[in-house]
Amino acid sequence: MDEQNILGHLLKIEAEASSLVDDAQAEADRRVSEGEKQNRILYDERYAASSAEAEASYTEAIERVREDYRSRLEDYRKSLEAMPLDETNFSNLMEKYIAGGI
């Protein structure tokens, strides 16, 4: 009978050990899952901040290019307006060209 008691006791201890292992595995899985969740949140926050910074930088660069374009175009228009017009010589030149003299 003692052998049966010992065997029963050993089986009971094995069942408890198995239960402890299962509990430990569940706790480890929970901790890993929680760590992954926290890391994902941190990643998303950093990605959003970096993305916003890059977008702001891009928008600022585009605006600088547009302003430079407007400035250059305005300078070009002013230079065209400042050029003297010689309508008489232009008309004479066109008449010669049309007449086939050029």
PyMOL commands that set and color helices and strands:
alter all, ss='L'
color gray80, all
select helices_A, chain A and resi 2-82+87-99
alter helices_A, ss='H'
color red, helices_A
deselect
rebuild
show_as cartoon
